[in-house]
Amino acid sequence: MNCFLNRCRVEIVSQMLLSVKKMASKTHIRSNVGLNCIQINEYLDYVLNRRLMKLVEYDEKAFYKITKKGIMFLNYYADLETLGL
């Protein structure tokens, strides 16, 4: 999805969801998507509040995992990309 020169919110959210298809830490997501500390916190709040991903604990550490709603989002996003939007 072309959002002119900068990435749009939809593109960033889709990149975040792709990076947590199995499970990922906040640091992993941040480095994969290319966000700074402030941005990752804002975007994590955004996707968690919309239930596109969820926070899970494993070995007393916090990880993020995509939800069914997040998978649906990625499917719709892929459909839009095939249209060239």
Backbone torsions as a table, in degrees:
resi	resn	phi	psi	omega
1	MET	NA	123.2	-177.5
2	ASN	-90.6	113.1	178.5
3	CYS	-109.1	44.0	-179.5
4	PHE	66.1	-126.9	-173.7
5	LEU	-84.7	-38.0	-178.8
6	ASN	-98.9	159.6	176.0
7	ARG	-75.8	141.9	176.6
8	CYS	-89.8	169.3	-177.7
9	ARG	-57.6	-41.9	-178.3
10	VAL	-61.5	-41.8	179.8
11	GLU	-66.1	-42.8	179.5
12	ILE	-64.7	-44.0	178.7
13	VAL	-61.6	-42.3	179.9
14	SER	-64.4	-38.8	177.1
15	GLN	-64.7	-38.3	177.1
16	MET	-63.9	-44.6	-178.9
17	LEU	-65.2	-37.8	177.1
18	LEU	-63.7	-33.7	-177.5
19	SER	-78.0	-11.4	-179.8
20	VAL	-116.4	24.7	-178.5
21	LYS	-56.8	-37.3	175.8
22	LYS	-96.8	-80.6	172.9
23	MET	-161.4	146.1	-179.7
24	ALA	-151.9	151.5	175.7
25	SER	-83.4	166.9	178.0
26	LYS	-60.1	-40.7	179.1
27	THR	-62.8	-41.8	178.8
28	HIS	-62.2	-46.7	179.2
29	ILE	-61.4	-47.6	-177.7
30	ARG	-57.9	-44.7	-178.1
31	SER	-73.0	-36.2	179.1
32	ASN	-67.1	-38.1	-174.9
33	VAL	-91.5	-21.8	178.1
34	GLY	80.5	48.0	179.1
35	LEU	-112.4	155.1	174.9
36	ASN	-88.4	178.8	-175.0
37	CYS	-60.6	-41.1	-180.0
38	ILE	-68.5	-45.2	-178.5
39	GLN	-63.6	-42.2	-177.6
40	ILE	-62.2	-39.9	178.9
41	ASN	-64.9	-41.6	178.7
42	GLU	-64.4	-45.7	-179.0
43	TYR	-70.3	-35.7	176.0
44	LEU	-63.5	-43.2	175.3
45	ASP	-58.4	-43.8	-178.6
46	TYR	-60.5	-49.7	-176.7
47	VAL	-75.1	-32.9	177.5
48	LEU	-68.1	-41.9	179.1
49	ASN	-64.7	-27.3	178.8
50	ARG	-94.5	3.0	177.5
51	ARG	58.4	37.8	175.4
52	LEU	-86.2	-23.5	172.3
53	MET	-145.4	164.6	179.5
54	LYS	-131.5	156.6	178.2
55	LEU	-92.0	128.6	177.6
56	VAL	-128.5	150.0	176.4
57	GLU	-105.2	136.2	178.3
58	TYR	-142.2	123.5	-176.4
59	ASP	52.4	42.6	178.5
60	GLU	62.1	23.5	176.8
61	LYS	-122.2	151.8	-178.7
62	ALA	-90.6	131.6	176.2
63	PHE	-134.0	161.1	178.6
64	TYR	-117.8	144.8	-177.8
65	LYS	-139.6	143.4	179.7
66	ILE	-70.4	147.8	177.0
67	THR	-103.0	174.9	176.4
68	LYS	-61.0	-38.2	177.8
69	LYS	-64.6	-37.5	176.7
70	GLY	-64.7	-39.0	177.1
71	ILE	-64.8	-40.7	176.8
72	MET	-61.4	-41.6	177.8
73	PHE	-57.9	-46.9	-179.7
74	LEU	-63.4	-37.3	177.5
75	ASN	-64.5	-44.2	177.6
76	TYR	-65.0	-39.4	179.0
77	TYR	-63.4	-42.1	178.5
78	ALA	-62.8	-38.9	177.0
79	ASP	-61.9	-42.3	178.9
80	LEU	-65.0	-38.9	178.7
81	GLU	-64.3	-35.5	179.2
82	THR	-67.6	-24.2	176.6
83	LEU	-80.7	-10.3	179.5
84	GLY	81.7	23.5	-179.7
85	LEU	-89.6	NA	NA
